[in-house]
Structures are given as C-alpha cells and as structure tokens.
C-alpha cells in the first residue's frame, strides 16, 4: 500500500468493500534481533466494516 491510502476501501474477491485502510504498521525490529517476527515493516492495517457498524449502532 502506498502512503496516502488511509481511508481507502478494502475490497474482497467479489469486488465488495468490506473494510477501510487505517494505517501502516512499522516495526523497528530487524530479522537478526527478532527472527520470530513475521510482520514486515510497512504492513497495512485495516478494520472491517462489521466492527465499525457495531460501534456506530451504539453511539
């Protein structure tokens, strides 16, 4: 994902919007220091619409 994509849709295989891009996860851990970390630097974090709809109904 490129910078500036936050707020954009997450699309499933059917072409339906199912979530929203929220941020990029950045880790300072290197593979030498933490070989068990499998999330690469710059991974995109998203949230599905179902949790957002649940929250929206409560407020």
PyMOL commands that place a pseudoatom at each C-alpha (Angstrom):
pseudoatom trace, name=CA, resn=UNK, resi=1, chain=A, elem=C, hetatm=0, pos=[0.000, 0.000, 0.000]
pseudoatom trace, name=CA, resn=UNK, resi=2, chain=A, elem=C, hetatm=0, pos=[1.315, 3.453, -0.779]
pseudoatom trace, name=CA, resn=UNK, resi=3, chain=A, elem=C, hetatm=0, pos=[1.335, 6.413, 1.578]
pseudoatom trace, name=CA, resn=UNK, resi=4, chain=A, elem=C, hetatm=0, pos=[-1.918, 8.355, 1.440]
pseudoatom trace, name=CA, resn=UNK, resi=5, chain=A, elem=C, hetatm=0, pos=[-4.079, 5.236, 1.056]
pseudoatom trace, name=CA, resn=UNK, resi=6, chain=A, elem=C, hetatm=0, pos=[-5.524, 5.606, 4.576]
pseudoatom trace, name=CA, resn=UNK, resi=7, chain=A, elem=C, hetatm=0, pos=[-9.292, 5.848, 4.448]
pseudoatom trace, name=CA, resn=UNK, resi=8, chain=A, elem=C, hetatm=0, pos=[-9.445, 3.836, 1.244]
pseudoatom trace, name=CA, resn=UNK, resi=9, chain=A, elem=C, hetatm=0, pos=[-11.563, 0.697, 0.865]
pseudoatom trace, name=CA, resn=UNK, resi=10, chain=A, elem=C, hetatm=0, pos=[-10.562, -2.924, 1.393]
pseudoatom trace, name=CA, resn=UNK, resi=11, chain=A, elem=C, hetatm=0, pos=[-12.126, -4.964, -1.402]
pseudoatom trace, name=CA, resn=UNK, resi=12, chain=A, elem=C, hetatm=0, pos=[-12.925, -8.695, -1.317]
pseudoatom trace, name=CA, resn=UNK, resi=13, chain=A, elem=C, hetatm=0, pos=[-12.779, -11.103, -4.281]
pseudoatom trace, name=CA, resn=UNK, resi=14, chain=A, elem=C, hetatm=0, pos=[-16.375, -10.191, -5.224]
pseudoatom trace, name=CA, resn=UNK, resi=15, chain=A, elem=C, hetatm=0, pos=[-15.479, -6.517, -5.564]
pseudoatom trace, name=CA, resn=UNK, resi=16, chain=A, elem=C, hetatm=0, pos=[-17.372, -5.554, -2.411]
pseudoatom trace, name=CA, resn=UNK, resi=17, chain=A, elem=C, hetatm=0, pos=[-15.975, -3.011, 0.045]
pseudoatom trace, name=CA, resn=UNK, resi=18, chain=A, elem=C, hetatm=0, pos=[-15.509, -4.884, 3.335]
pseudoatom trace, name=CA, resn=UNK, resi=19, chain=A, elem=C, hetatm=0, pos=[-13.313, -2.536, 5.336]
pseudoatom trace, name=CA, resn=UNK, resi=20, chain=A, elem=C, hetatm=0, pos=[-11.204, 0.582, 5.457]
pseudoatom trace, name=CA, resn=UNK, resi=21, chain=A, elem=C, hetatm=0, pos=[-7.429, 1.089, 5.462]
pseudoatom trace, name=CA, resn=UNK, resi=22, chain=A, elem=C, hetatm=0, pos=[-6.446, 2.729, 8.745]
pseudoatom trace, name=CA, resn=UNK, resi=23, chain=A, elem=C, hetatm=0, pos=[-2.649, 2.955, 8.936]
pseudoatom trace, name=CA, resn=UNK, resi=24, chain=A, elem=C, hetatm=0, pos=[0.694, 1.410, 8.114]
pseudoatom trace, name=CA, resn=UNK, resi=25, chain=A, elem=C, hetatm=0, pos=[2.345, -0.719, 10.782]
pseudoatom trace, name=CA, resn=UNK, resi=26, chain=A, elem=C, hetatm=0, pos=[6.041, -0.023, 11.138]
pseudoatom trace, name=CA, resn=UNK, resi=27, chain=A, elem=C, hetatm=0, pos=[8.361, -2.150, 13.235]
pseudoatom trace, name=CA, resn=UNK, resi=28, chain=A, elem=C, hetatm=0, pos=[11.896, -1.276, 14.251]
pseudoatom trace, name=CA, resn=UNK, resi=29, chain=A, elem=C, hetatm=0, pos=[12.809, -4.920, 14.875]
pseudoatom trace, name=CA, resn=UNK, resi=30, chain=A, elem=C, hetatm=0, pos=[15.236, -6.479, 12.441]
pseudoatom trace, name=CA, resn=UNK, resi=31, chain=A, elem=C, hetatm=0, pos=[15.114, -10.129, 11.443]
pseudoatom trace, name=CA, resn=UNK, resi=32, chain=A, elem=C, hetatm=0, pos=[18.514, -10.666, 13.154]
pseudoatom trace, name=CA, resn=UNK, resi=33, chain=A, elem=C, hetatm=0, pos=[17.289, -9.367, 16.512]
pseudoatom trace, name=CA, resn=UNK, resi=34, chain=A, elem=C, hetatm=0, pos=[13.806, -10.900, 16.357]
pseudoatom trace, name=CA, resn=UNK, resi=35, chain=A, elem=C, hetatm=0, pos=[13.670, -13.810, 13.894]
pseudoatom trace, name=CA, resn=UNK, resi=36, chain=A, elem=C, hetatm=0, pos=[10.169, -14.772, 15.123]
pseudoatom trace, name=CA, resn=UNK, resi=37, chain=A, elem=C, hetatm=0, pos=[8.580, -11.532, 13.887]
pseudoatom trace, name=CA, resn=UNK, resi=38, chain=A, elem=C, hetatm=0, pos=[6.773, -12.180, 10.615]
pseudoatom trace, name=CA, resn=UNK, resi=39, chain=A, elem=C, hetatm=0, pos=[5.091, -8.764, 10.140]
pseudoatom trace, name=CA, resn=UNK, resi=40, chain=A, elem=C, hetatm=0, pos=[7.310, -6.809, 7.742]
pseudoatom trace, name=CA, resn=UNK, resi=41, chain=A, elem=C, hetatm=0, pos=[7.884, -3.114, 8.181]
pseudoatom trace, name=CA, resn=UNK, resi=42, chain=A, elem=C, hetatm=0, pos=[5.289, -1.097, 6.301]
pseudoatom trace, name=CA, resn=UNK, resi=43, chain=A, elem=C, hetatm=0, pos=[2.422, -3.589, 6.575]
pseudoatom trace, name=CA, resn=UNK, resi=44, chain=A, elem=C, hetatm=0, pos=[-1.025, -2.098, 6.080]
pseudoatom trace, name=CA, resn=UNK, resi=45, chain=A, elem=C, hetatm=0, pos=[-3.549, -2.256, 8.924]
pseudoatom trace, name=CA, resn=UNK, resi=46, chain=A, elem=C, hetatm=0, pos=[-7.265, -2.359, 8.112]
pseudoatom trace, name=CA, resn=UNK, resi=47, chain=A, elem=C, hetatm=0, pos=[-10.519, -2.661, 10.016]
pseudoatom trace, name=CA, resn=UNK, resi=48, chain=A, elem=C, hetatm=0, pos=[-13.591, -4.467, 8.729]
pseudoatom trace, name=CA, resn=UNK, resi=49, chain=A, elem=C, hetatm=0, pos=[-16.954, -2.765, 8.369]
pseudoatom trace, name=CA, resn=UNK, resi=50, chain=A, elem=C, hetatm=0, pos=[-18.739, -5.163, 10.764]
pseudoatom trace, name=CA, resn=UNK, resi=51, chain=A, elem=C, hetatm=0, pos=[-16.944, -3.877, 13.900]
pseudoatom trace, name=CA, resn=UNK, resi=52, chain=A, elem=C, hetatm=0, pos=[-17.408, -0.293, 12.702]
pseudoatom trace, name=CA, resn=UNK, resi=53, chain=A, elem=C, hetatm=0, pos=[-21.149, -0.822, 12.174]
pseudoatom trace, name=CA, resn=UNK, resi=54, chain=A, elem=C, hetatm=0, pos=[-21.479, -2.325, 15.658]
pseudoatom trace, name=CA, resn=UNK, resi=55, chain=A, elem=C, hetatm=0, pos=[-19.780, 0.704, 17.185]
pseudoatom trace, name=CA, resn=UNK, resi=56, chain=A, elem=C, hetatm=0, pos=[-21.855, 3.126, 15.093]
pseudoatom trace, name=CA, resn=UNK, resi=57, chain=A, elem=C, hetatm=0, pos=[-25.093, 1.492, 16.302]
pseudoatom trace, name=CA, resn=UNK, resi=58, chain=A, elem=C, hetatm=0, pos=[-24.052, 2.034, 19.919]
pseudoatom trace, name=CA, resn=UNK, resi=59, chain=A, elem=C, hetatm=0, pos=[-23.353, 5.754, 19.646]
for i in range(1, 59): cmd.bond("trace and resi %d" % i, "trace and resi %d" % (i + 1))
show_as sticks, trace
zoom trace
